[in-house]
Amino acid sequence: MINTDFRAVRKWLRELEDYIESSRTVGPFLWGLNKEECRIRVQQLIANLPSDLENADRVLVNSDRLIGGAQSEASVTLQEAQEEARRIHDAAREQAAKLLDEARSQQARMIEQTEVYRLAESQAREIVESAKESARQIRQGADDYAYEVLTQLENALAKVMGTVQNGKVHLENYLNHRVGTRR
């Protein structure tokens, strides 16, 4: 696991170089170390820092940005799905209410006609049942739509997380191989 970013490592090496330059010396030696040799080694470390570290740092910054964007997009998509489901549900309820009102009106007219009363009652039940079924189907459609949107969002987030995890594993393997230490 990487706990320090590339910029911090480079900064610390520059500080070490400055420290060596400003240290007290006895001739060319710094408390038993050759000052010039220490300065050369620090400069070699800085010059030979692998470009992959800088690229990895950029990948981490981009990953954070992508995750933030994905979370924002997920929130917007979820809100849109909820609004769409609400709209469909409200439309279904309105349609069912209209159908029910129509059925009641029709039933009242048929009651006035005594000889067709039974037929009217039967048709009214069918209309009510049809309205209930239509409302149920519309609600089911809205629920299915919301579930599908959330599943697609989950899959997109899983892909982003997989990419981030693979990047971290690749970087950790590289560091273990190249540097020989594990962070």
C-alpha positions in Angstrom: 0.0 0.0 0.0 1.4 3.4 -1.0 1.1 6.0 1.8 3.3 8.7 0.3 2.8 10.4 -3.1 5.6 11.0 -5.6 5.8 14.7 -5.0 6.5 14.2 -1.3 9.4 11.8 -2.0 10.9 14.2 -4.5 10.5 17.1 -2.0 12.2 15.1 0.7 15.1 14.3 -1.6 15.5 18.0 -2.4 15.4 18.9 1.3 18.1 16.2 1.9 20.2 17.7 -0.9 19.8 21.2 0.6 20.7 19.9 4.1 23.9 18.3 2.8 24.8 21.6 1.0 24.3 23.7 4.1 25.9 21.3 6.6 29.1 22.0 8.4 32.0 20.3 6.8 35.6 19.6 7.6 37.3 19.9 4.2 35.3 17.8 1.7 33.8 15.6 4.5 30.4 15.9 6.3 30.8 14.1 9.7 32.7 11.3 8.2 30.9 11.3 4.8 32.2 12.8 1.6 29.9 15.8 1.0 30.3 15.8 -2.7 29.6 12.0 -2.9 26.4 12.4 -0.8 25.2 15.3 -3.0 25.9 13.2 -6.2 24.0 10.2 -4.8 20.9 12.4 -3.9 21.0 13.9 -7.4 21.2 10.5 -8.9 18.2 9.3 -6.8 16.2 12.3 -8.0 17.2 11.9 -11.6 16.5 8.1 -11.6 13.1 8.2 -9.9 11.0 6.1 -12.3 8.5 8.0 -14.4 6.0 5.3 -13.4 5.8 6.9 -10.0 4.8 10.2 -11.5 2.3 8.4 -13.8 1.0 6.4 -10.8 0.5 9.7 -8.9 -1.5 11.0 -11.9 -3.5 7.8 -12.0 -4.4 8.1 -8.4 -5.5 11.8 -8.8 -7.5 10.8 -11.9 -9.0 7.9 -10.1 -10.2 10.1 -7.3 -11.7 12.5 -9.9 -13.4 9.6 -11.7 -14.9 8.2 -8.6 -16.2 11.6 -7.6 -17.7 12.0 -11.0 -19.2 8.5 -10.9 -20.7 9.1 -7.5 -22.2 12.4 -8.7 -23.5 10.7 -11.9 -24.9 7.9 -9.8 -26.7 10.4 -7.6 -28.2 12.2 -10.5 -29.2 8.9 -12.2 -30.8 7.6 -9.1 -32.7 10.9 -8.6 -33.9 10.8 -12.3 -35.0 7.2 -11.9 -36.9 8.0 -8.7 -38.6 11.0 -10.4 -39.4 8.9 -13.5 -40.9 6.1 -11.2 -42.9 8.7 -9.3 -44.2 10.3 -12.6 -45.2 6.8 -13.9 -46.8 5.9 -10.7 -48.8 9.2 -10.5 -49.9 8.7 -14.1 -51.0 5.2 -13.4 -52.9 6.3 -10.3 -54.6 9.1 -12.3 -55.5 6.7 -15.1 -56.8 4.2 -12.6 -58.9 6.9 -11.0 -60.3 8.0 -14.3 -61.1 4.4 -15.2 -62.8 3.9 -11.9 -64.8 7.1 -12.2 -65.9 6.0 -15.7 -66.8 2.6 -14.3 -68.9 4.1 -11.5 -70.7 6.5 -13.9 -71.4 3.6 -16.2 -72.6 1.5 -13.3 -75.0 4.2 -12.2 -76.5 4.5 -15.7 -77.0 0.8 -15.9 -78.6 0.6 -12.5 -81.3 2.9 -13.9 -82.0 0.3 -16.5 -83.2 -2.6 -14.4 -83.2 -5.2 -17.1 -79.5 -4.7 -17.8 -78.4 -4.3 -14.2 -76.5 -7.6 -13.9 -74.7 -6.9 -17.1 -73.7 -3.5 -15.9 -72.4 -4.7 -12.6 -70.3 -7.4 -14.4 -68.8 -4.8 -16.7 -68.0 -2.4 -13.9 -66.1 -5.2 -12.1 -64.1 -5.9 -15.2 -63.3 -2.3 -15.7 -62.1 -1.9 -12.1 -60.0 -5.1 -12.4 -58.6 -3.9 -15.7 -57.7 -0.5 -14.1 -56.1 -2.2 -11.2 -54.1 -4.5 -13.5 -53.1 -1.6 -15.6 -51.9 0.3 -12.5 -50.1 -2.8 -11.3 -48.3 -3.2 -14.6 -47.3 0.4 -14.8 -46.0 0.3 -11.2 -44.1 -2.9 -12.1 -42.6 -1.2 -15.2 -41.5 1.7 -13.1 -39.9 -0.6 -10.5 -38.2 -2.6 -13.2 -36.9 0.6 -14.8 -35.5 1.9 -11.5 -33.9 -1.5 -10.8 -32.3 -1.6 -14.3 -30.8 1.9 -13.9 -29.4 1.0 -10.5 -27.9 -2.2 -11.8 -26.2 -0.3 -14.7 -24.9 2.2 -12.2 -23.6 -0.6 -9.9 -21.8 -2.2 -12.9 -20.2 1.1 -13.9 -19.0 1.7 -10.4 -17.7 -1.8 -10.2 -15.7 -1.3 -13.4 -14.2 1.9 -12.0 -13.3 0.2 -8.7 -11.7 -2.7 -10.6 -9.6 -0.3 -12.6 -8.5 1.5 -9.4 -7.7 -1.8 -7.7 -5.7 -3.1 -10.7 -3.8 0.1 -10.8 -2.9 -0.1 -7.2 -1.8 -3.8 -7.5 0.3 -3.0 -10.6 1.9 -0.1 -8.8 2.6 -2.1 -5.6 4.1 -5.0 -7.6 6.2 -2.5 -9.5 7.4 -0.9 -6.3 8.1 -4.2 -4.7 10.1 -5.3 -7.7 11.9 -2.0 -8.4 12.4 -0.6 -5.0 12.4 -3.8 -2.9 10.3 -2.5 -0.1 6.6 -2.7 0.5 4.6 0.3 1.6 
